[in-house]
């Protein structure tokens, strides 16, 4: 019995890992665990920041309008690669929605999914999210890539990647808001 008491933390960690790898029939549990484990993203030190190779990227908004990424030069931009079937993506969406509501007139938000517009629009409508969804029409500029979902980039006005976060995060954190406010003043 004493051995079992000492192993409680190992058992809990094992259960969490199992829940994370079980197929989508356990999706609500996966989303809950992702929310529980999500922290605010970290800012990359200035010496380690990568910059965009170029702004040559074409996206299509959910309403079929085209967006030329080059039109966003000299602006603070948040790019999030996500999918409607991705539990970590779904887990971070409520915090993104709150951030978007407060910064939509100051920061350019690009929620990029390779899924068809109807699927994405249906998901956003069911969840009552107002975030702008896009589908890529061309390859994203280096070093942006959406191979791992979710991946999010916060890009400053000069094209430097201030934050690169792979995995779910709390995008409505006070530290991130301070970072964005600072970027807007530069």
N, C-alpha and C positions, 0 to 999 in steps of 0.2 A: 504494500500500500504506500509506503514511503517513497519508493521509486516512482510510482505513478504521480504523486504530488509534485515531485521535483521535475517532471517532464511536461507539466501543463503548458508552459510557453512553447515548447517544441511542438506539441500537439496542435496548438492554436495556429502556429505558423504553417504547419503542414496542411491544415484544413484550409487556410487562406490560399495557399498555393494550389491546392486541388480545385478550389472553387474557381480560381483564375483560369485554369486550363480545361475545365469542363466545357463542352460545347454550349452553344447559345441557348440551350434550354434553361440554363441558369443565368441568363442575361441580367435580370434585375439584381441578383446577388453580385455579379461581376461589376455592375455599375456602382452599386453601393460601396463595395470594397475600394474601387478606384477613387471615388469621392473622398472616402475616409483617408486614403493614403496620399492625396494630392496636396502639394504645398505650393506656395508662390514660386514662380520661376526666378532663377538667379541671373543677374546681369553679368555678361562676359567682360573681363578686364579689357581695357583699351588696347593693350599690347596684343591680345589674342583675338581681337575682332576681325572677322572676314568682311569683305565688302563685295557688293554685287558686281559681277563682271560687266553687266550691261542691264538695260531695262527692256530688252527685246522679248516681250511676252504678251500674248493675246489671250484674253479670257472672255467668256460669254456669261453674262449675268442670267439669273434664273428667268428673267422676263425677255431673254434673247438679245438684249443690248450688248454690244461689244465694248470691251474695256481694253485700251492700250496701256500696258503697265508703265510705259514711258511717260504717260500723263501724270504719274504719281511721283515723279522726281521732285526733290526738294520738299517732300512731305514725310511725316511720320506714318509708317505703314505697319499694320499687323497682318501677317499672312498665316493662315491656319489650314493645313492639309488634314482632311477628315473624311469620314464616311458614316452613313446612317446605320451601318451594321457593326460599327466599332465601339465596344463598351467604354474604353477610355475616352473616346471622342465624345460620346453621349454624356459621360460623367462630368466633363469640363464645360459643357455647353451652358448650363445655368450661370456660371460665373462669367463666361464670355458675354452672355446676354446682358447682364448687369453692367459690365464694363462698356459694352457697345451703347447702351442707353445714355450713359453719361458722356461718352467721348465721340459719338458718331459725327458730330459737326467739326471735330478738331483732328481726328485721326482717320486714316483710310483703313477700313477693315475688309479683308478678302478671305472669305471662308471657301476654300477650294476643294471640290469633290469631283472625282471622275465619274460619278454616277449620273444617270439621266436626270434632267430637270424635274420631271414629274415625281420621281422618288424623293428627291431632295425637298421639293416644294411641299409634298405631302407630309414629310417628317416635320419640317419647320412649322407648318400650319397646325398639325396635331399638338405640338409642344408650345404653340403660341410664341415662337421666337421671331424677332424682327431682323435678325442678322442677315447681311447680304451674302447670298450664295453664288458662287461662280463655278464654271467648268472650264478647264484649260483647253484652248484650241491650239496651243503650241507648247513646246518644252519650256519649263521654267528656267530662268537664267541661273548660271552657277553663282554661288553655291547652294541656292535653294533647291530642295528636292522633296518630294512627298512620298518617298518609298516606304517610310515607317509612319504609321498612323497612331495617334496624331503627332504631327510635328508643327511647331509654331515658331515664327520668326518675328521679332520686333526690329524694324529697320529705321534708322534715323534719317534725317533730311539729306545727309551726305551719302546714303547708300550703305552705311556700315551696319552690320548685324549686331545689335546691342544685346539681344537675347535670342538664343536658339534652344528650344526646349523640345525634347523628344519624350512623348508620354503625356499623361494627364497632369494638369496643374490647376491651381486656384488663380484664375486670371483676374479676380476682383480683389486681390490683396492690396493692402495699404502701401506696401513697398513698391509694387508694380505701378500703382497710381502715381506715386512720387517720381518714379523713373520716367513715366510718360510725361508728366508735367514738366520735368526738367528738359526732356527732349523737345517739347513744344516751344520752350523758351530759347533754345539754341538757334 
